[in-house]
Amino acid sequence: MIGIICAMQEEINQMLLLMKNVKQIQSFPFNFFVGSIMGKECVAALSNVGKVHAAICCQAMILNYKPKLILNVGVAGAINEELQIGDLVIASGVIQHDFDISAFPHRKKGEISGINSVEIKCTPWIMEKLINFRNDFPQISFEKGTILTGDQFVNSLEKRLNLKKEFGGLACEMEAGSIAQTAFLNKVEFGIVRSISDGANNKSVNDFNSFIDLSSKNAAKLCSKFIESL
Ligand code: ADE
């Protein structure tokens, strides 16, 4: 069983279009969709937005469906100014930019207590396999790098530049870090595929609304290719 977590209806819709024999299972407070993609058994979940939603959804998926791996699929805002709308970002790792225990000696900003590191690395073979599909999608640009997660929609150039200065990274979004942490703590392998919907700037709300379908489609297409290859 392969697990897929999307935060928003628009994001999961593009996955469901690629899924066959879909059965919806309401498991309060989440909707799970069990079916197959390219002949492989999958469960897709709609987590809703933000780190808490994503973490409890990921834990519920692990306990109920025991997926052998989890993919977090959806859209993101660009932190790196070279990224364009629709580009794919494959996470090498994730940083929770709003996790801050740096008030304590020797703790860095973003460092997660218990795990004691700033970045949680994605499962290397999943990340490599995902990036290697770049030749199958010549019309879409692929990048690999760090994704920044926090419970905030980034909608100003100032916020975007601050994040870039503090953590580096390619893109920002609101769930991947908590899914990575939950999967890591449960020893479940995971990968993160995001497509750029906006520039995390003062146009980001409009762009997000305009491009969420197109960008979600790009992310879903890559995931389907990846799942087919398993
Ligand atoms: N997801 C897509 N765009 C985003 C943004 N600008 N900030 C946070 N999450 C996002």
Residues whose N, C-alpha, C, O or C-beta is under 5 A from the ligand:
A	BS01	ADE	V75 A76 G77 Q152 F153 V154 C172 E173 M174 S197 D198 A200 S204
